[in-house]
Amino acid sequence: MKEYNKKRLTKAGWLLFYLYIILLSYFLFFSEHYGRDYILNEYRYNLQFLKEIRRFITYREQLGFESFIVNILGNVFAFAPFGFMLPLLNKKYRKFFLISFLSILFSLSVEVAQMLLKVGIFDVDDILLNTIGGILGYLFFAICNAIFRGPHGKKKRKRGK
């Protein structure tokens, strides 16, 4: 690939990543559909590990399908692009533990900001689910990268080029 096209592709990738962060921020801090249309009166938090996950699984019928999916799977899938796109955009992020750490740090930052701005609840379970999402995104990247590069770690090239 020509260097000029490679730079343009990288810039487009970073632009998509920033758009993803903006969209994620909207849903986490401003979306009326997810209860962000009002500011809480007090700081709310859950520091008991697996409490909310257990509650959503136990009472999934009473809470509703959408609430269950959004709170359990939504937290995972919302952070999967983070784990996928960073190593795609920059080789220095192609380490499992680095992406795991950055996923924890990013999720922790979001949870603290939600609590301090009183637009959400600081929840250790969300940090766990978000981190799992970041890790799954990274694993998906690693699988795609291995397929693209082939068994010997080299880029597959089209014949005749």
C-alpha positions as CSV (number, residue, x, y, z in Angstrom):
1,M,0.0,0.0,0.0
2,K,1.3,3.4,-0.8
3,E,2.5,5.5,2.1
4,Y,0.0,8.3,1.3
5,N,-2.9,5.9,1.3
6,K,-1.7,4.3,4.5
7,K,-1.6,7.7,6.3
8,R,-5.1,8.6,5.0
9,L,-6.4,5.2,6.2
10,T,-4.8,5.7,9.6
11,K,-6.3,9.2,9.9
12,A,-9.7,7.9,9.0
13,G,-9.4,5.2,11.6
14,W,-8.5,7.7,14.3
15,L,-11.5,9.8,13.2
16,L,-13.8,6.8,13.6
17,F,-12.3,6.1,17.0
18,Y,-12.9,9.6,18.2
19,L,-16.5,9.4,16.8
20,Y,-16.9,6.2,18.7
21,I,-15.8,7.9,21.9
22,I,-18.2,10.8,21.3
23,L,-21.1,8.5,20.7
24,L,-20.2,6.4,23.7
25,S,-20.0,9.6,25.8
26,Y,-23.5,10.6,24.6
27,F,-25.0,7.3,25.7
28,L,-23.2,7.3,29.0
29,F,-23.8,11.0,30.0
30,F,-26.6,12.5,28.0
31,S,-29.0,10.0,26.5
32,E,-32.5,10.6,27.8
33,H,-33.5,7.0,26.8
34,Y,-31.0,5.6,29.4
35,G,-32.1,7.9,32.2
36,R,-29.6,10.7,31.7
37,D,-32.2,13.4,31.5
38,Y,-32.1,14.3,35.1
39,I,-29.3,14.9,37.6
40,L,-29.4,12.9,40.8
41,N,-29.5,14.7,44.2
42,E,-26.8,12.6,45.8
43,Y,-23.8,10.5,44.8
44,R,-24.8,6.9,44.1
45,Y,-22.5,4.0,44.0
46,N,-22.3,0.2,44.2
47,L,-19.0,-1.2,45.6
48,Q,-20.3,-4.7,46.2
49,F,-18.8,-6.9,43.5
50,L,-21.3,-8.8,41.3
51,K,-24.4,-7.3,43.2
52,E,-25.9,-5.6,40.2
53,I,-25.1,-8.4,37.7
54,R,-26.8,-10.9,40.0
55,R,-29.8,-8.6,40.4
56,F,-30.2,-8.2,36.6
57,I,-30.0,-11.9,36.1
58,T,-32.3,-12.9,39.0
59,Y,-35.0,-10.3,38.2
60,R,-34.6,-10.2,34.4
61,E,-38.3,-10.9,33.8
62,Q,-39.5,-8.1,36.2
63,L,-36.9,-5.6,34.9
64,G,-37.6,-6.3,31.3
65,F,-35.6,-7.8,28.4
66,E,-34.3,-4.4,27.2
67,S,-33.1,-3.4,30.7
68,F,-31.3,-6.8,31.1
69,I,-29.7,-6.6,27.6
70,V,-28.6,-2.9,28.0
71,N,-27.2,-3.4,31.5
72,I,-25.4,-6.7,31.0
73,L,-24.6,-7.1,27.3
74,G,-24.6,-3.4,26.6
75,N,-21.8,-2.7,29.0
76,V,-19.7,-5.5,27.3
77,F,-20.4,-4.5,23.7
78,A,-20.1,-0.8,24.3
79,F,-16.4,-1.2,25.2
80,A,-15.5,-3.9,22.6
81,P,-14.7,-1.3,19.9
82,F,-12.2,0.3,22.3
83,G,-10.3,-3.0,22.6
84,F,-10.5,-3.6,18.9
85,M,-9.7,-0.2,17.5
86,L,-6.7,0.8,19.6
87,P,-4.4,-2.1,18.5
88,L,-5.7,-1.7,14.9
89,L,-4.7,2.0,14.9
90,N,-1.3,1.7,16.6
91,K,1.1,-1.2,17.0
92,K,2.1,-0.2,20.5
93,Y,-1.4,-1.1,21.8
94,R,-1.0,-4.7,20.6
95,K,-0.4,-6.2,24.0
96,F,-3.2,-8.0,25.9
97,F,-2.3,-6.7,29.3
98,L,-2.0,-3.1,28.0
99,I,-5.4,-3.2,26.5
100,S,-6.8,-4.8,29.7
101,F,-5.3,-2.1,31.8
102,L,-6.5,0.7,29.5
103,S,-10.0,-0.8,29.4
104,I,-10.0,-0.8,33.3
105,L,-8.7,2.7,33.4
106,F,-11.1,4.0,30.8
107,S,-14.1,2.3,32.4
108,L,-13.0,3.6,35.9
109,S,-12.8,7.1,34.5
110,V,-16.3,6.9,33.0
111,E,-17.8,5.5,36.3
112,V,-16.1,8.2,38.4
113,A,-17.3,10.9,36.0
114,Q,-20.8,9.6,36.0
115,M,-20.9,9.6,39.8
116,L,-19.3,13.1,40.2
117,L,-21.5,14.6,37.6
118,K,-24.5,12.8,39.2
119,V,-25.8,11.4,35.9
120,G,-25.2,7.8,36.8
121,I,-24.1,5.3,39.4
122,F,-20.5,4.3,40.1
123,D,-20.8,0.5,39.8
124,V,-17.9,-1.9,40.1
125,D,-19.9,-4.4,38.1
126,D,-19.9,-2.0,35.1
127,I,-16.1,-1.7,35.4
128,L,-15.9,-5.5,35.2
129,L,-18.3,-5.8,32.2
130,N,-16.7,-2.9,30.4
131,T,-13.3,-4.4,30.9
132,I,-14.5,-7.8,29.5
133,G,-15.8,-5.9,26.5
134,G,-12.4,-4.3,25.9
135,I,-10.7,-7.6,26.2
136,L,-13.2,-9.3,23.8
137,G,-12.6,-6.5,21.4
138,Y,-8.8,-7.1,21.6
139,L,-9.2,-10.9,21.2
140,F,-11.3,-10.2,18.1
141,F,-8.6,-8.0,16.8
142,A,-5.9,-10.6,17.5
143,I,-7.9,-13.3,15.7
144,C,-8.5,-11.1,12.7
145,N,-4.8,-10.0,12.7
146,A,-3.6,-13.6,12.8
147,I,-5.9,-14.5,9.9
148,F,-4.8,-11.5,7.9
149,R,-1.1,-12.1,8.6
150,G,-1.2,-15.8,8.1
151,P,0.7,-18.6,10.1
152,H,4.1,-17.0,9.7
153,G,3.2,-13.5,10.8
154,K,3.6,-11.9,7.4
155,K,1.0,-10.0,5.5
156,K,-0.8,-12.1,2.9
157,R,-0.1,-10.6,-0.6
158,K,-2.0,-11.1,-3.7
159,R,-0.3,-13.1,-6.4
160,G,1.4,-11.2,-9.2
161,K,2.2,-8.1,-7.1
